[in-house]
Amino acid sequence: MKLKNKIAIITGGGQGIGEAIATALSEEGATVVIADINFDNAKTVATQHNGHAIKLDVTDPKNVQAMVTETIEKFGHIDILVNNAGIGQNRPFLDTPLTEWNQILNVNLTGPFLCGQAVAREMVKQKSGKIINIGSISGQLGAQGRAAYGASKAGIMQLTRIMAVELAPHGVYVNAISPGPVDTEQSRAMHTQATRQSYLNRIPLGRYGSRQEIASAAVFLASDDSNFVVGHVLNTDGGFKMAGLTFGPDAE
């Protein structure tokens, strides 16, 4: 039980990767606070793990502070924050409207800034804490249709480094996970067969990742096992980022 007696907030924890992370942290002994804009989803996941549900809009500073206040009042401290809430869209750069750009940047970058800042203020007081930001390989590579999403995730990774440098002296560890293609309901809906095959051709492991594999990385970064890891972006992508030109088994 690597996380016994720890209090962990997971934003966007009501579904997808966030739900898998909540499950993994709970199985390691953490009490999970599921903070999600979809309160019904949050309640369902929290009930499954004997946790606590909070309705959260990560773009609203007052709502974010209310989440932190409620968690402190109920549990007394916050040990782990996973900034997982996010949205995405595939749209060509020239066709991306400003409204969509602003929405994705607000949720994916401003949201973690607000949540990280509010939670870190409490962690600094207690001189301990782990913050995990969820980035994406899309923030490290150029890709078609990812102008807003890719920019937001690139920003997350730089924000992670700056947070890490400033907060480490206070005993607060900040790192990021950067998933590659992951088998989720969202990817199944958004990825065409051609898109999926294009990914598979470039991933040395030859498959999409699972939600549980991303969650395992979160357990590592949330636990004492990562106590000398600061400001790191952990690519969990089956080798996608580091691979160059790859050939199938039938190539000559």
TAGILIN-V714305 format. One record per residue. N is the residue number from 1. RES is the residue in one small letter. D_FIRST is the distance of its C-alpha to the first C-alpha in whole Angstrom. Layout:
((N:RES:D_FIRST) (N:RES:D_FIRST))
This chain:
((1:m:0) (2:k:4) (3:l:6) (4:k:6) (5:n:9) (6:k:10) (7:i:13) (8:a:14) (9:i:18) (10:i:18) (11:t:22) (12:g:24) (13:g:21) (14:g:23) (15:q:24) (16:g:23) (17:i:21) (18:g:20) (19:e:19) (20:a:17) (21:i:15) (22:a:14) (23:t:13) (24:a:11) (25:l:9) (26:s:9) (27:e:8) (28:e:5) (29:g:5) (30:a:9) (31:t:12) (32:v:14) (33:v:18) (34:i:20) (35:a:23) (36:d:26) (37:i:29) (38:n:29) (39:f:28) (40:d:28) (41:n:26) (42:a:24) (43:k:24) (44:t:23) (45:v:20) (46:a:19) (47:t:20) (48:q:18) (49:h:15) (50:n:16) (51:g:17) (52:h:20) (53:a:22) (54:i:25) (55:k:28) (56:l:28) (57:d:31) (58:v:30) (59:t:33) (60:d:34) (61:p:34) (62:k:34) (63:n:32) (64:v:29) (65:q:30) (66:a:30) (67:m:26) (68:v:25) (69:t:27) (70:e:26) (71:t:22) (72:i:23) (73:e:25) (74:k:22) (75:f:19) (76:g:21) (77:h:19) (78:i:18) (79:d:15) (80:i:15) (81:l:18) (82:v:19) (83:n:22) (84:n:23) (85:a:26) (86:g:29) (87:i:32) (88:g:34) (89:q:37) (90:n:40) (91:r:43) (92:p:45) (93:f:46) (94:l:49) (95:d:49) (96:t:46) (97:p:47) (98:l:46) (99:t:44) (100:e:42) (101:w:41) (102:n:41) (103:q:38) (104:i:36) (105:l:36) (106:n:35) (107:v:32) (108:n:31) (109:l:32) (110:t:33) (111:g:30) (112:p:27) (113:f:30) (114:l:30) (115:c:26) (116:g:25) (117:q:28) (118:a:27) (119:v:24) (120:a:24) (121:r:27) (122:e:24) (123:m:22) (124:v:25) (125:k:25) (126:q:22) (127:k:22) (128:s:19) (129:g:17) (130:k:17) (131:i:19) (132:i:19) (133:n:23) (134:i:23) (135:g:26) (136:s:28) (137:i:30) (138:s:33) (139:g:33) (140:q:34) (141:l:36) (142:g:40) (143:a:40) (144:q:42) (145:g:42) (146:r:39) (147:a:41) (148:a:39) (149:y:35) (150:g:35) (151:a:37) (152:s:34) (153:k:31) (154:a:33) (155:g:33) (156:i:29) (157:m:29) (158:q:32) (159:l:30) (160:t:27) (161:r:29) (162:i:31) (163:m:28) (164:a:26) (165:v:29) (166:e:30) (167:l:26) (168:a:25) (169:p:27) (170:h:25) (171:g:22) (172:v:21) (173:y:20) (174:v:21) (175:n:21) (176:a:22) (177:i:22) (178:s:25) (179:p:25) (180:g:28) (181:p:29) (182:v:26) (183:d:27) (184:t:27) (185:e:29) (186:q:31) (187:s:32) (188:r:33) (189:a:35) (190:m:36) (191:h:37) (192:t:40) (193:q:40) (194:a:42) (195:t:39) (196:r:36) (197:q:39) (198:s:39) (199:y:35) (200:l:35) (201:n:38) (202:r:36) (203:i:33) (204:p:33) (205:l:30) (206:g:32) (207:r:30) (208:y:28) (209:g:25) (210:s:22) (211:r:20) (212:q:17) (213:e:18) (214:i:18) (215:a:15) (216:s:13) (217:a:15) (218:a:14) (219:v:11) (220:f:12) (221:l:14) (222:a:12) (223:s:10) (224:d:11) (225:d:12) (226:s:15) (227:n:16) (228:f:20) (229:v:20) (230:v:22) (231:g:25) (232:h:24) (233:v:25) (234:l:22) (235:n:25) (236:t:23) (237:d:26) (238:g:27) (239:g:29) (240:f:31) (241:k:32) (242:m:33) (243:a:35) (244:g:39) (245:l:41) (246:t:40) (247:f:42) (248:g:41) (249:p:42) (250:d:46) (251:a:47) (252:e:49))
